[in-house]
């Protein structure tokens, strides 16, 4: 009995340890995403022309839009654009718009200088000091892309 106990006990311990081993599962394995169908990473919403026109307070058709100034470094970067001249298509706040005028954009616009474009603007929110210094009243409508003016 001693020989079987000496040989059998270590074998039984090894079998017991192997059968009780727990496989490691990452914490992500146990998560249950309740909003899995609502995630849309990497897809920004882009407005169409009608939505841009309806959501804007000032719409200008112009071929003279240039990057006037930009800010990088501390805080949020922003870009100042100058509209030298253009035709006002919609206005909510002002009856007349003085040209040239500046507007602010939170991101750099892809402007093709050879074509006329629609400038979709809304009332400037924030940027109090730069607005006072540069006489800014408007900013680019956030979800609006750059649309070229179609000539009929």
HELIX and SHEET records of a PDB file:
HELIX    1   1 UNK A    2  UNK A   19  1                                  18    
HELIX    2   2 UNK A   27  UNK A   30  1                                   4    
HELIX    3   3 UNK A   36  UNK A   38  5                                   3    
HELIX    4   4 UNK A   49  UNK A   55  1                                   7    
HELIX    5   5 UNK A  128  UNK A  134  1                                   7    
SHEET    1   A 7 UNK A  65  UNK A  71  0                                        
SHEET    2   A 7 UNK A  78  UNK A  83 -1                                        
SHEET    3   A 7 UNK A 101  UNK A 105 -1                                        
SHEET    4   A 7 UNK A 138  UNK A 140  1                                        
SHEET    5   A 7 UNK A 117  UNK A 123 -1                                        
SHEET    6   A 7 UNK A  58  UNK A  62 -1                                        
SHEET    7   A 7 UNK A  87  UNK A  91 -1                                        
END                                                                             
